[in-house]
Amino acid sequence: MKVLAIGNSFSQDATRYLHSIAKCGGDDITVVNLYIGGCPLSRHYRNMLSKEKAYALDFNGQSTGFHVNLDEALLSRDWDYITLQQASALSINYDTYQPYLEDLSSYVRMCSPKAKLIIHETWSYEDGCEKLKNLGYDKRCDMYDALHKAYDFAASATAAYSVIPSGTLFEMLAKCGLPIHRDTAHASWGIGRYALSLLWYACLTGKNVSDNSFADFDEDISPDNVAIIKKCVNEIAR
């Protein structure tokens, strides 16, 4: 399976362990992430037009040091899945998605007609943090409600194959008391990134993750928390 994520640091977080998790599950998933920090759909659209080599390329969860343009990435392989997402700070407002999202999705389908388009739902910020307050929210669940609604519109507007509900997973894990953030916004090196990658694996393969043995984390995760994450992922991805 070949997966291309057109995103930013949030897709980088979400795909960090995906290749390795898949390997432990008996699957071969090649994952490429196109990274520009904080990149919104509007900039992806401009990059599409300019052909600028603006993207740092991550391969199977690792930085390569190479930079590519959007065409080079889209045409480099016969992709099975290609994901699109909005920048987290803009994800709450569907007006920021368009017209860029529809044009990008059309371009992706033209360049990779066999690939299934997936919308990657990003996640909300930590309760009480300044970034959350700057968006006008007191609670993370309110940001989640807004972005969840916007991503639903995005999936409908693009006739996407599916949505990877990373934001929904983070809400569930937050309610369980797990430390999912490292800086109030990005995923924590261990729990957050592992949970996201495990969700991507479950959504892309349709597999139950209960017996997946991957444990090579960048930050330690207790067996109890691994069990909680697997339970939540199975519940959301079923």
C-alpha positions in Angstrom: 0.0 0.0 0.0 1.2 3.5 -0.9 0.0 6.6 1.0 0.8 10.2 0.3 -0.1 12.8 3.0 -0.2 16.4 1.7 -0.1 18.3 5.0 2.1 19.8 7.6 3.5 19.0 11.0 0.1 17.5 12.0 0.3 14.9 9.2 4.0 14.4 10.2 2.8 13.6 13.7 0.1 11.3 12.4 2.4 9.2 10.1 5.5 9.0 12.3 5.0 5.3 13.2 2.6 4.2 10.5 5.1 2.2 8.4 6.5 0.4 11.5 3.1 -0.3 12.9 2.1 -1.8 9.5 5.2 -3.9 9.4 4.3 -5.4 12.8 0.8 -6.1 11.5 2.2 -8.0 8.5 1.5 -5.2 6.1 3.8 -3.2 3.8 2.7 0.5 3.8 4.9 3.1 2.2 4.1 6.5 3.5 5.3 9.8 2.2 4.5 13.1 4.0 4.8 16.5 2.3 5.8 18.9 5.1 5.6 22.6 5.5 5.1 23.8 9.0 1.6 25.2 9.5 0.8 24.9 5.8 -2.9 25.7 5.0 -4.9 24.6 2.0 -4.4 28.0 0.4 -0.6 27.5 0.3 -0.9 24.0 -1.0 -3.0 25.5 -3.8 -0.4 28.2 -4.5 2.3 25.5 -4.6 0.2 23.5 -7.0 0.2 26.5 -9.4 3.8 27.6 -8.9 5.4 24.1 -9.0 7.8 25.4 -6.2 9.9 22.7 -4.5 8.5 23.9 -1.2 7.9 20.6 0.5 10.3 18.7 2.8 9.8 15.0 2.1 9.3 12.5 5.0 9.6 8.9 4.0 8.2 6.2 6.3 8.2 8.5 9.3 11.7 9.9 8.8 13.0 13.1 7.3 14.9 12.7 4.1 16.4 16.2 3.6 14.9 16.3 0.1 12.6 18.9 -1.2 10.0 18.3 -3.9 7.1 20.1 -5.6 3.6 18.8 -5.5 3.7 17.3 -9.1 6.9 15.4 -8.3 5.3 13.8 -5.3 2.0 13.0 -7.0 3.6 11.5 -10.1 6.4 9.6 -8.3 4.2 6.5 -7.4 0.9 4.9 -8.1 -0.6 6.0 -4.9 -3.4 4.0 -3.2 -4.5 6.8 -0.9 -3.8 10.6 -0.8 -4.8 12.7 2.2 -5.6 16.4 2.4 -6.1 18.5 5.6 -6.5 22.1 6.7 -4.0 23.9 9.0 -5.2 23.4 12.6 -5.8 27.1 13.4 -8.0 27.4 10.3 -9.7 24.1 10.6 -12.6 25.5 12.6 -13.8 27.7 9.7 -14.9 26.0 6.6 -14.7 29.2 4.6 -10.9 28.9 4.7 -11.1 25.5 3.0 -12.6 26.8 -0.2 -12.1 27.2 -3.1 -8.7 25.7 -2.5 -9.8 22.2 -1.4 -12.0 21.5 -4.3 -9.4 22.6 -6.8 -6.7 20.6 -5.0 -8.8 17.5 -4.9 -9.5 17.8 -8.6 -5.8 18.2 -9.3 -4.9 15.2 -7.1 -7.5 13.0 -9.0 -6.2 14.2 -12.3 -2.6 13.3 -11.4 -3.3 10.1 -9.5 -6.6 8.8 -10.9 -6.3 5.4 -9.2 -5.8 6.9 -5.7 -8.6 7.2 -3.2 -8.9 10.7 -1.7 -9.0 10.8 2.1 -9.7 13.8 4.4 -7.5 13.9 7.5 -9.4 15.4 10.4 -6.9 17.3 12.6 -7.4 17.8 16.3 -8.1 20.5 18.9 -5.7 22.2 21.2 -5.2 21.5 24.9 -7.7 22.9 27.4 -6.8 26.3 28.7 -3.9 27.0 26.4 -3.3 30.4 24.8 -3.7 29.0 21.3 -7.2 27.8 22.2 -8.1 31.2 23.8 -6.8 33.0 20.7 -9.4 31.1 18.6 -12.1 32.2 21.0 -12.6 29.0 22.8 -12.5 28.1 26.5 -12.7 24.4 26.1 -11.0 22.0 23.6 -14.3 20.3 23.0 -15.7 23.5 21.5 -12.8 23.7 19.0 -13.3 20.0 18.2 -17.0 20.5 17.5 -16.3 23.3 15.0 -13.5 21.5 13.2 -15.4 18.2 13.1 -18.3 19.9 11.4 -15.9 21.7 8.9 -14.2 18.4 8.0 -17.5 16.7 7.4 -18.3 19.5 4.9 -14.9 19.0 3.3 -15.4 15.3 2.9 -18.9 15.8 1.3 -17.7 18.6 -1.0 -14.8 16.5 -2.4 -16.7 13.2 -2.4 -13.8 11.8 -0.4 -13.4 8.1 0.1 -13.3 8.5 3.8 -12.2 10.6 6.8 -9.5 9.7 9.2 -11.0 11.0 12.5 -7.8 12.0 14.4 -9.6 14.8 16.1 -12.3 12.4 17.4 -9.6 10.0 18.7 -7.8 12.8 20.6 -11.1 13.9 22.2 -11.6 10.3 23.5 -8.0 10.0 24.7 -8.2 13.4 26.5 -11.3 12.2 28.3 -9.3 9.2 29.5 -6.7 11.6 30.9 -3.8 10.7 28.5 -1.2 13.3 27.7 -1.7 13.6 24.0 0.0 17.0 23.4 3.7 18.0 23.7 3.2 21.8 23.3 -0.5 22.2 23.8 -1.1 21.7 20.0 1.2 19.0 18.4 1.0 15.4 19.3 3.2 14.1 22.1 6.2 12.1 21.0 4.9 8.8 22.4 1.2 8.6 23.2 -0.1 11.2 20.7 1.9 10.1 17.7 1.4 6.4 18.4 -2.3 6.8 18.8 -2.6 8.8 15.5 -0.5 6.3 13.5 -2.4 3.4 14.9 -5.6 5.0 13.9 -4.4 5.6 10.4 -3.3 2.0 10.2 -6.7 0.8 11.4 -8.6 3.1 9.0 -6.5 2.2 6.0 -6.4 -1.6 6.5 -9.7 -2.2 8.3 -7.8 -4.3 10.8 -8.4 -4.7 14.6 -5.2 -3.4 16.3 -5.5 -5.3 19.6 -2.6 -7.7 18.8 -0.3 -5.2 17.0 3.1 -5.5 18.8 4.8 -2.3 17.7 6.5 -0.7 20.8 9.5 1.3 19.4 8.3 4.6 20.7 10.3 7.9 20.8 8.9 8.4 24.3 7.9 5.6 26.7 4.3 4.5 26.9 3.0 2.4 29.7 1.3 -1.0 28.9 -1.9 0.4 30.4 -1.9 3.4 28.2 -1.1 1.3 25.1 -4.2 -0.8 26.0 -6.4 2.3 26.3 -5.2 3.6 22.9 -5.8 0.3 21.2 -9.3 0.1 22.7 -10.2 3.7 21.5 -8.7 3.1 18.1 -10.7 -0.1 17.6 -13.9 1.6 18.7 -13.5 4.6 16.4 -12.2 2.7 13.3 -14.7 -0.1 13.3 
